[in-house]
C-alpha cells in the first residue's frame, strides 16, 4: 500500500467507510462486529505456544504445524493493517441441557443442529468482502486488499474477537458476549485499510466458576485453559480411534460435541434467539434424536441425514462410535439389538465400541 496517497489515510473517509461497513455486516446476518489492530500480540503468541507445549491440542497436529502463522495476523499476512472481527448468533430457543439423563435420546451440540456454519459464515464474509471492495474502489482506494477466514485457517478468532471488543474469552476459553452470551460463530477479515481499532473487551467472569465445575471430564486444568484431550467436543469430533475408557461414562448421551460449559454461563441470560441467524435454526430431527435410529445408520443413511450439517465431516464410523458409547451409558436393554448388530462391524473402532456397549448393558447391577 502506498501510504503517501492522502485518500488512503484520510481518517474521515475511513471512519465513514467503517460506519457503513458495520451496517452492511448486520444486514448480512452478523450480530457482532468489531475492529482490532493487525499487529501481532506477543502475549497471545506466548499463550499459544505454552498451550501447544503442554500437549493440550492432542491429535490436532494442524494447530502446531502452522503455529508460526497462527500467532498473529501479520505473521500470516504482513500487509494487514487491521482486523474486522465478526460474530453470528446461534442462540438456541431450547435448553441445551434438557436431554441430560434421557437414555433413549442423544445430545447433539446446539451449534450442529442447524446448517454448517462454515458455509453460512464464509458466504456472508465473502459478500461483505465484495461490498467492501466495491466501496473502496468507489473511494479511490483501488489498492486496498483483504482476506476472509472462518475456522479453517490458522487464525485465532477468539483472541481477535476480544481485541476487537465483541466479547472476552471466558474461563471456558470460548468468547463471551454481553449481548449474545456464549453463542457466537466467529469469522474475520484481514484488511490493508487502517480502520480505527475498537477498545478491547475486559473480562467479566469475576469469581464465577460455573463452566469449570460443569465440565463432566475435568477438561480445565485452570481457568482460561483447556486440555482438549479431555474435552468431550474434542473426543467426539476430532479424536480418531477408540474413546479412552476413562471418558466413556462421563460422556453420557453426548454424541457430537458438548454444550455444558457454555450452557451454564450466566451471561447467556442476555442472549436471545431473536438475534440468531435463521440458517442456524435447529432441525427438528436433531434436537432429540433417538439413539436406536442413529445406531442403524449405514454410510449412505448417515450422509443423507447430515447433508448440509457440520456433523457430516466426522463420517459414519466416528459418529456411530459415539452413539455406541451413549448406548452403553443408557442402561436401556432395549438398545441391545442395534448394539449387537454392530459387534462385527467392518470398522474396528465401531466393533470395539459395540462390544463395550454390550458389556455395559448386560453387566449385573
C-alpha positions as CSV (number, residue, x, y, z in Angstrom):
1,X,0.0,0.0,0.0
2,X,1.3,3.4,-1.0
3,X,0.7,5.4,2.2
4,X,1.8,8.6,0.5
5,X,-1.7,8.9,-1.1
6,X,-3.7,11.2,1.2
7,X,-7.0,9.4,0.4
8,X,-5.6,6.1,1.8
9,X,-5.0,7.6,5.3
10,X,-7.8,10.2,5.4
11,X,-9.3,9.4,8.8
12,X,-12.7,10.9,7.9
13,X,-13.0,8.7,4.8
14,X,-12.0,5.6,6.6
15,X,-14.3,6.3,9.6
16,X,-17.2,6.8,7.2
17,X,-16.5,3.6,5.5
18,X,-16.2,1.8,8.9
19,X,-19.7,3.0,9.9
20,X,-21.3,1.8,6.6
21,X,-19.4,-1.5,6.9
22,X,-21.0,-2.1,10.3
23,X,-24.4,-1.5,8.8
24,X,-23.7,-3.9,5.9
25,X,-22.4,-6.6,8.2
26,X,-25.6,-6.5,10.2
27,X,-27.6,-6.6,7.0
28,X,-25.8,-9.8,6.1
29,X,-26.7,-11.5,9.4
30,X,-23.7,-10.7,11.6
31,X,-24.8,-9.9,15.2
32,X,-21.5,-8.6,16.4
33,X,-18.7,-6.6,14.7
34,X,-15.5,-5.0,16.0
35,X,-12.1,-3.8,14.8
36,X,-8.7,-4.7,16.1
37,X,-5.1,-3.8,15.1
38,X,-3.4,-6.3,12.9
39,X,-0.1,-6.2,14.7
40,X,1.0,-9.5,16.3
41,X,0.5,-9.6,20.0
42,X,3.5,-11.2,21.8
43,X,1.3,-12.2,24.8
44,X,-1.2,-14.0,22.6
45,X,1.7,-15.8,20.8
46,X,3.2,-16.8,24.1
47,X,0.0,-18.3,25.4
48,X,-0.5,-20.2,22.1
49,X,3.0,-21.8,22.4
50,X,2.5,-22.6,26.1
51,X,-0.7,-24.4,25.2
52,X,0.9,-26.4,22.4
53,X,4.0,-27.2,24.5
54,X,1.7,-28.7,27.2
55,X,0.3,-31.0,24.5
56,X,-3.3,-29.8,25.2
57,X,-4.1,-29.8,21.4
58,X,-4.0,-33.6,21.4
59,X,-4.2,-35.1,17.9
60,X,-4.9,-31.7,16.3
61,X,-1.5,-31.5,14.7
62,X,-2.6,-28.7,12.4
63,X,-2.6,-26.4,15.4
64,X,1.1,-26.9,15.9
65,X,2.1,-27.3,12.2
66,X,1.3,-23.6,11.4
67,X,1.8,-22.1,14.9
68,X,4.2,-19.5,13.5
69,X,1.5,-18.2,11.2
70,X,-1.3,-18.7,13.7
71,X,0.3,-16.5,16.3
72,X,-0.8,-13.2,14.8
73,X,-2.4,-11.5,11.7
74,X,0.8,-10.0,10.4
75,X,2.6,-13.3,10.8
76,X,0.2,-14.7,8.2
77,X,-0.1,-11.5,6.1
78,X,2.4,-8.8,6.7
79,X,0.4,-6.3,4.6
80,X,-2.6,-6.5,7.0
81,X,-3.3,-3.2,8.7
82,X,-6.5,-4.1,10.6
83,X,-8.7,-7.0,11.6
84,X,-12.5,-6.9,11.3
85,X,-13.9,-9.5,13.8
86,X,-17.4,-10.7,13.2
87,X,-19.9,-13.0,15.0
88,X,-23.1,-14.7,14.0
89,X,-25.5,-15.7,16.7
90,X,-26.8,-19.2,17.0
91,X,-28.5,-18.7,20.4
92,X,-30.9,-21.6,21.0
93,X,-34.6,-21.3,21.9
94,X,-34.5,-24.6,23.8
95,X,-32.5,-25.7,26.9
96,X,-29.2,-27.3,25.7
97,X,-29.1,-29.5,28.8
98,X,-32.7,-30.7,28.6
99,X,-31.7,-34.2,27.5
100,X,-29.3,-34.9,30.3
101,X,-30.0,-38.4,31.6
102,X,-32.5,-39.3,28.9
103,X,-31.5,-42.9,28.0
104,X,-33.3,-43.1,24.7
105,X,-32.2,-39.8,23.2
106,X,-28.9,-38.4,22.0
107,X,-27.4,-35.0,22.7
108,X,-26.0,-33.0,19.8
109,X,-24.3,-29.7,20.4
110,X,-26.5,-26.7,19.7
111,X,-24.1,-25.4,17.0
112,X,-24.5,-28.6,15.0
113,X,-28.3,-28.7,15.0
114,X,-28.7,-26.3,12.1
115,X,-26.8,-25.6,8.9
116,X,-23.0,-25.9,8.7
117,X,-21.6,-22.6,10.0
118,X,-18.5,-22.9,7.8
119,X,-20.7,-22.5,4.7
120,X,-23.0,-19.8,6.1
121,X,-20.4,-17.6,7.7
122,X,-18.0,-17.8,4.8
123,X,-20.7,-16.9,2.3
124,X,-21.6,-13.8,4.3
125,X,-17.9,-12.9,4.8
126,X,-17.3,-13.1,1.1
127,X,-20.4,-11.0,0.4
128,X,-19.2,-8.4,2.9
129,X,-15.7,-8.6,1.3
130,X,-17.2,-7.9,-2.2
131,X,-19.2,-4.9,-0.8
132,X,-16.0,-3.6,0.9
133,X,-14.0,-4.0,-2.3
134,X,-16.7,-2.1,-4.3
135,X,-16.8,0.7,-1.7
136,X,-13.1,1.1,-1.5
137,X,-12.8,1.3,-5.3
138,X,-15.5,4.0,-5.4
139,X,-13.5,6.0,-2.8
140,X,-10.3,5.6,-4.9
141,X,-8.8,3.0,-2.7
142,X,-8.1,0.5,-5.5
143,X,-5.1,-0.9,-3.8
144,X,-6.9,-2.0,-0.7
145,X,-6.8,-5.7,-0.1
146,X,-8.4,-8.2,2.2
147,X,-8.5,-11.9,3.2
148,X,-11.5,-13.7,4.8
149,X,-11.4,-16.5,7.3
150,X,-13.7,-18.8,9.2
151,X,-12.3,-21.6,11.4
152,X,-10.4,-23.4,8.6
153,X,-7.3,-21.1,8.5
154,X,-4.6,-20.6,11.1
155,X,-6.4,-17.6,12.7
156,X,-7.0,-17.1,16.4
157,X,-10.6,-15.8,16.1
158,X,-11.4,-15.8,19.8
159,X,-8.4,-13.6,21.0
160,X,-9.0,-11.4,18.0
161,X,-12.7,-11.1,18.9
162,X,-11.6,-10.0,22.4
163,X,-9.1,-7.5,21.0
164,X,-11.9,-6.1,18.7
165,X,-14.3,-5.6,21.7
166,X,-17.0,-8.0,20.7
167,X,-16.6,-10.1,23.8
168,X,-14.0,-11.7,26.1
169,X,-12.5,-15.2,26.4
170,X,-14.2,-16.7,29.4
171,X,-12.8,-19.2,31.8
172,X,-14.0,-21.9,29.4
173,X,-11.8,-20.3,26.7
174,X,-14.7,-19.5,24.4
175,X,-15.7,-16.0,23.6
176,X,-18.5,-14.5,25.8
177,X,-20.6,-11.5,24.7
178,X,-22.6,-9.2,26.9
179,X,-25.4,-9.3,24.3
180,X,-25.1,-12.8,22.8
181,X,-23.7,-14.9,25.6
182,X,-21.6,-17.9,24.5
183,X,-23.5,-18.4,21.3
184,X,-21.4,-16.8,18.5
185,X,-19.8,-18.2,15.4
186,X,-16.7,-16.2,14.6
187,X,-15.2,-15.0,11.4
188,X,-12.5,-12.5,10.5
189,X,-11.5,-10.2,7.6
190,X,-7.9,-9.0,7.4
191,X,-7.7,-5.7,5.6
192,X,-5.0,-3.4,4.3
193,X,-7.2,-0.5,5.3
194,X,-6.2,1.2,8.6
195,X,-9.6,1.0,10.3
196,X,-9.5,2.6,13.8
197,X,-9.5,-0.1,16.4
198,X,-12.2,-0.5,19.0
199,X,-11.5,-0.9,22.6
200,X,-10.5,-4.4,23.7
201,X,-13.1,-6.1,25.9
202,X,-12.3,-6.5,29.6
203,X,-13.0,-9.9,31.1
204,X,-16.3,-10.2,33.1
205,X,-16.1,-13.7,34.6
206,X,-15.3,-12.4,38.0
207,X,-15.4,-15.2,40.7
208,X,-17.8,-17.3,38.7
209,X,-16.6,-20.8,38.0
210,X,-19.8,-22.4,36.7
211,X,-18.2,-23.6,33.5
212,X,-15.3,-25.2,35.3
213,X,-17.5,-27.2,37.7
214,X,-19.9,-28.2,34.9
215,X,-17.3,-30.0,32.8
216,X,-18.0,-33.8,33.0
217,X,-14.4,-34.7,32.3
218,X,-12.4,-32.1,34.2
219,X,-11.0,-30.6,31.0
220,X,-9.9,-27.3,32.5
221,X,-6.6,-27.6,34.3
222,X,-7.0,-24.0,35.3
223,X,-9.4,-21.1,34.5
224,X,-8.9,-19.9,30.9
225,X,-7.0,-23.0,30.0
226,X,-8.5,-26.1,28.2
227,X,-6.9,-29.5,27.8
228,X,-8.6,-30.6,24.6
229,X,-7.6,-34.2,25.2
230,X,-10.2,-34.4,28.0
231,X,-12.9,-32.3,26.3
232,X,-16.0,-34.2,25.0
233,X,-16.2,-31.9,22.0
234,X,-12.7,-32.9,21.0
235,X,-13.3,-36.6,21.8
236,X,-16.5,-36.9,19.8
237,X,-15.3,-34.8,16.8
238,X,-11.6,-34.6,16.5
239,X,-10.4,-37.8,18.1
240,X,-9.8,-40.8,15.9
241,X,-9.9,-44.4,17.2
242,X,-11.4,-45.7,20.4
243,X,-12.5,-43.2,23.1
244,X,-10.3,-43.6,26.1
245,X,-12.3,-45.6,28.7
246,X,-11.9,-43.1,31.5
247,X,-14.1,-40.7,29.5
248,X,-16.8,-43.0,28.3
249,X,-19.1,-42.9,31.2
250,X,-18.7,-39.1,31.7
251,X,-19.8,-38.7,28.1
252,X,-23.3,-39.8,29.0
253,X,-25.5,-39.4,25.9
254,X,-23.4,-36.7,24.2
255,X,-22.7,-37.9,20.7
256,X,-21.5,-34.8,19.0
257,X,-19.9,-32.0,20.9
258,X,-20.8,-30.8,24.4
259,X,-22.6,-27.6,25.5
260,X,-22.3,-27.9,29.2
261,X,-19.6,-25.3,29.9
262,X,-21.4,-22.9,27.5
263,X,-24.9,-23.5,28.6
264,X,-24.3,-22.8,32.3
265,X,-22.7,-19.4,31.7
266,X,-24.8,-16.7,33.5
267,X,-24.2,-14.3,30.6
268,X,-26.5,-16.4,28.4
269,X,-29.5,-14.8,30.2
270,X,-28.9,-11.8,27.9
271,X,-28.8,-13.9,24.7
272,X,-31.9,-14.1,22.6
273,X,-32.8,-16.5,19.8
274,X,-34.3,-13.4,18.1
275,X,-30.7,-12.4,17.2
276,X,-29.9,-15.9,15.8
277,X,-29.2,-16.2,12.1
278,X,-32.1,-18.1,10.6
279,X,-29.7,-20.6,9.0
280,X,-28.9,-21.9,12.4
281,X,-32.4,-22.7,13.5
282,X,-32.3,-26.3,14.8
283,X,-33.6,-29.1,12.6
284,X,-36.4,-30.8,14.5
285,X,-34.9,-34.3,13.9
286,X,-31.6,-33.2,15.5
287,X,-32.9,-31.7,18.7
288,X,-33.7,-35.0,20.5
289,X,-32.8,-37.9,18.1
290,X,-33.5,-41.5,19.1
291,X,-30.3,-43.5,19.8
292,X,-31.9,-46.6,18.3
293,X,-32.3,-44.9,14.9
294,X,-28.9,-43.4,14.9
295,X,-27.2,-46.8,15.6
296,X,-28.8,-48.2,12.5
297,X,-27.2,-45.7,10.1
298,X,-25.0,-47.0,7.3
299,X,-22.8,-44.7,5.4
300,X,-25.4,-43.7,2.9
301,X,-28.0,-43.1,5.6
302,X,-25.5,-41.0,7.6
303,X,-24.7,-38.9,4.6
304,X,-28.3,-38.3,3.8
305,X,-29.3,-37.4,7.3
306,X,-26.5,-35.0,7.8
307,X,-26.3,-33.4,4.4
308,X,-25.5,-29.7,4.9
309,X,-24.6,-30.3,8.6
310,X,-21.1,-30.0,10.2
311,X,-21.7,-33.5,11.6
312,X,-21.1,-34.9,8.2
313,X,-17.4,-34.2,8.3
314,X,-16.7,-36.8,11.0
315,X,-18.0,-39.6,8.9
316,X,-20.3,-42.5,9.8
317,X,-17.8,-44.6,11.7
318,X,-16.8,-42.0,14.3
319,X,-20.4,-40.9,14.6
320,X,-21.7,-44.5,15.3
321,X,-18.8,-45.0,17.7
322,X,-20.1,-42.0,19.7
323,X,-23.6,-43.4,19.6
324,X,-22.4,-46.7,20.9
325,X,-20.8,-45.1,23.9
326,X,-24.1,-43.3,24.6
327,X,-26.0,-46.6,24.3
328,X,-23.6,-48.3,26.7
329,X,-24.3,-45.5,29.2
330,X,-28.0,-45.6,28.8
331,X,-28.8,-48.6,31.0
332,X,-31.5,-49.3,28.4
333,X,-31.7,-53.0,27.4
334,X,-33.9,-52.1,24.5
335,X,-30.8,-50.9,22.8
336,X,-29.1,-54.3,22.9
337,X,-30.4,-55.4,19.4
338,X,-29.0,-52.4,17.5
339,X,-25.8,-52.6,19.6
340,X,-25.3,-56.3,18.8
341,X,-25.8,-55.7,15.1
342,X,-22.6,-53.7,15.2
343,X,-20.4,-56.2,17.1
344,X,-18.8,-57.4,13.9
345,X,-18.8,-54.0,12.1
346,X,-16.2,-53.6,9.3
347,X,-14.7,-50.7,11.2
348,X,-12.6,-52.0,14.1
349,X,-13.3,-48.9,16.3
350,X,-17.1,-49.3,15.8
351,X,-16.9,-53.0,16.7
352,X,-14.8,-52.3,19.8
353,X,-17.3,-49.7,20.9
354,X,-20.2,-52.1,20.3
355,X,-18.5,-54.8,22.4
356,X,-18.0,-52.2,25.2
357,X,-21.6,-51.1,25.0
358,X,-22.9,-54.7,25.1
359,X,-20.8,-55.4,28.2
360,X,-22.2,-52.3,29.9
361,X,-25.8,-53.1,29.1
362,X,-25.5,-56.8,30.2
363,X,-23.4,-56.2,33.3
364,X,-25.0,-57.2,36.6
365,X,-26.4,-54.2,38.6
